[in-house]
Amino acid sequence: MRSTRGRRRAAAATLISLAAAAGMLSGTARPAAAQAGCARAHGPFHDKGTQVLAGDGSTFIPYGITVSGLAHAAYQDYTTGDDAQITAAATAWCVNTVRLQVSQDNLVGAAGTAYSQPFMDAIGAEVALAESYGLVVVVNAQTEDVGLEKGPTHATAVFWQDVVGAYQSDPQVVFDLFNEPRVDTPDPAQTWRIWQGGGTYAGVSYLGMQDLADAVRAQGARNLIWIEGPYAAATLDSVRTYPVTGGPFMYAIHHPRGAHNSTVWWQDFGYLVKDNVAPVVDGEWANYASTKSECWSDAPTAVPAFLTYLQNHGIGLTAWKLAEGVLVESSDLSDPTHIRTDWRCADGLDEGAGNQILNWYLRQNAAP
């Protein structure tokens, strides 16, 4: 049974790679002219201290957009929009990376006993489209919309067995092991132990990030790995005590918690760079006017301060996402949101940090 699945994966990966090389998937030819002025990064990647180096030895700092259509149960309804976002990210937002949120249950089922070739083909089409623009592609195991798993399970391991089987020979593909781990016990030490090495909580057995990293490496894959912290990836403050090994990898923070200042950012993730522990990326972040926690009431001053902090520490960002009212103001995906003088954390303002993020990418990722 597994050998049959393996043959299907190998055949799919071959077709995907050939289509990407020809720039043919989704009817898109390689748009070289649209990339002028913006840098691209090419693997294989390896880590050196707190840096990740590209195949040519240059420092790779991700500047990108998160695309979320494949995270949904009805993913077929989102693929056209995903293609538009990938194209806009590459041609209008000066990125070098796209991060695809991918439902693990859509591929392997809740128990990890299924396999969907149509869904693997959908992943392949979006990877190929992004690679046709010369982008690095981060594949993220996502469960928020389908499954609602709080942490990695056996199904996550099976998901990575299939994805690694298809992409371990593609150095442009990065493996983001699990989106926003949320196993939150009353004891912070227990939470971190489960995050690192797995364990059982509330009757559910979870794998740790080390388990997933080991499984990827056991298949022979040398792809870059992203490892998100616990508490919905809001902090990496105890990584020094609970490290994960098996590089090349980057630790990933999302939507930093607490006060919006350099003291908190240092404690949550900045120390990893300044103390020469490991590379870091902000794998998902946005600021837009809403009642959600993504909105910072002090955004007019805190957003530029945060972007400056990332810049000063050599930390990249994959912003979430090219949707109206978040990063863009209209159906034109090159039309960024703005933070205006009436900014407040309320729904319906159609305001956000899109313009500041876009201009930050233009400054940070200009071609040498």
Secondary structure in CASP SS format (residue, H / E / C, confidence):
PFRMAT SS
TARGET T0000
AUTHOR 0000-0000-0000
METHOD secondary structure of the structure
MODEL  1
M C 1.00
R H 1.00
S H 1.00
T H 1.00
R H 1.00
G H 1.00
R H 1.00
R H 1.00
R H 1.00
A H 1.00
A H 1.00
A H 1.00
A H 1.00
T H 1.00
L H 1.00
I H 1.00
S H 1.00
L H 1.00
A H 1.00
A H 1.00
A H 1.00
A H 1.00
G C 1.00
M C 1.00
L H 1.00
S H 1.00
G H 1.00
T C 1.00
A C 1.00
R C 1.00
P C 1.00
A H 1.00
A H 1.00
A H 1.00
Q H 1.00
A C 1.00
G C 1.00
C E 1.00
A C 1.00
R C 1.00
A C 1.00
H C 1.00
G C 1.00
P C 1.00
F C 1.00
H E 1.00
D E 1.00
K E 1.00
G C 1.00
T C 1.00
Q E 1.00
V E 1.00
L E 1.00
A C 1.00
G C 1.00
D C 1.00
G C 1.00
S C 1.00
T E 1.00
F C 1.00
I C 1.00
P C 1.00
Y E 1.00
G E 1.00
I E 1.00
T E 1.00
V E 1.00
S C 1.00
G H 1.00
L H 1.00
A H 1.00
H C 1.00
A C 1.00
A C 1.00
Y H 1.00
Q H 1.00
D H 1.00
Y C 1.00
T H 1.00
T H 1.00
G H 1.00
D H 1.00
D H 1.00
A H 1.00
Q H 1.00
I H 1.00
T H 1.00
A H 1.00
A H 1.00
A H 1.00
T H 1.00
A H 1.00
W C 1.00
C C 1.00
V C 1.00
N C 1.00
T E 1.00
V E 1.00
R E 1.00
L E 1.00
Q E 1.00
V E 1.00
S E 1.00
Q H 1.00
D H 1.00
N H 1.00
L H 1.00
V H 1.00
G C 1.00
A C 1.00
A C 1.00
G C 1.00
T C 1.00
A C 1.00
Y C 1.00
S C 1.00
Q H 1.00
P H 1.00
F H 1.00
M H 1.00
D H 1.00
A H 1.00
I H 1.00
G H 1.00
A H 1.00
E H 1.00
V H 1.00
A H 1.00
L H 1.00
A H 1.00
E H 1.00
S H 1.00
Y C 1.00
G C 1.00
L C 1.00
V E 1.00
V E 1.00
V E 1.00
V E 1.00
N E 1.00
A E 1.00
Q E 1.00
T C 1.00
E C 1.00
D C 1.00
V C 1.00
G C 1.00
L C 1.00
E C 1.00
K C 1.00
G C 1.00
P C 1.00
T C 1.00
H H 1.00
A H 1.00
T H 1.00
A H 1.00
V H 1.00
F H 1.00
W H 1.00
Q H 1.00
D H 1.00
V H 1.00
V H 1.00
G H 1.00
A H 1.00
Y H 1.00
Q C 1.00
S C 1.00
D C 1.00
P C 1.00
Q C 1.00
V E 1.00
V E 1.00
F E 1.00
D E 1.00
L C 1.00
F C 1.00
N C 1.00
E C 1.00
P C 1.00
R C 1.00
V C 1.00
D C 1.00
T C 1.00
P C 1.00
D C 1.00
P H 1.00
A H 1.00
Q H 1.00
T H 1.00
W H 1.00
R H 1.00
I H 1.00
W H 1.00
Q H 1.00
G H 1.00
G C 1.00
G E 1.00
T E 1.00
Y E 1.00
A C 1.00
G C 1.00
V E 1.00
S E 1.00
Y E 1.00
L C 1.00
G C 1.00
M H 1.00
Q H 1.00
D H 1.00
L H 1.00
A H 1.00
D H 1.00
A H 1.00
V H 1.00
R H 1.00
A H 1.00
Q C 1.00
G C 1.00
A C 1.00
R C 1.00
N C 1.00
L C 1.00
I E 1.00
W E 1.00
I E 1.00
E E 1.00
G C 1.00
P H 1.00
Y H 1.00
A H 1.00
A H 1.00
A C 1.00
T C 1.00
L C 1.00
D C 1.00
S C 1.00
V C 1.00
R C 1.00
T C 1.00
Y C 1.00
P C 1.00
V C 1.00
T C 1.00
G C 1.00
G C 1.00
P C 1.00
F E 1.00
M E 1.00
Y E 1.00
A E 1.00
I E 1.00
H E 1.00
H C 1.00
P C 1.00
R C 1.00
G C 1.00
A C 1.00
H C 1.00
N C 1.00
S H 1.00
T H 1.00
V H 1.00
W H 1.00
W H 1.00
Q H 1.00
D H 1.00
F H 1.00
G H 1.00
Y H 1.00
L H 1.00
V H 1.00
K H 1.00
D C 1.00
N C 1.00
V C 1.00
A C 1.00
P C 1.00
V E 1.00
V E 1.00
D E 1.00
G E 1.00
E E 1.00
W E 1.00
A C 1.00
N C 1.00
Y E 1.00
A C 1.00
S C 1.00
T C 1.00
K C 1.00
S C 1.00
E C 1.00
C C 1.00
W C 1.00
S C 1.00
D C 1.00
A H 1.00
P H 1.00
T H 1.00
A H 1.00
V H 1.00
P H 1.00
A H 1.00
F H 1.00
L H 1.00
T H 1.00
Y H 1.00
L H 1.00
Q H 1.00
N H 1.00
H H 1.00
G C 1.00
I C 1.00
G E 1.00
L E 1.00
T E 1.00
A E 1.00
W E 1.00
K C 1.00
L C 1.00
A C 1.00
E E 1.00
G C 1.00
V C 1.00
L C 1.00
V E 1.00
E C 1.00
S C 1.00
S C 1.00
D C 1.00
L C 1.00
S C 1.00
D C 1.00
P E 1.00
T C 1.00
H C 1.00
I C 1.00
R C 1.00
T C 1.00
D C 1.00
W C 1.00
R C 1.00
C C 1.00
A C 1.00
D C 1.00
G C 1.00
L C 1.00
D C 1.00
E C 1.00
G E 1.00
A C 1.00
G H 1.00
N H 1.00
Q H 1.00
I H 1.00
L H 1.00
N H 1.00
W H 1.00
Y H 1.00
L H 1.00
R H 1.00
Q H 1.00
N C 1.00
A E 1.00
A C 1.00
P C 1.00
END
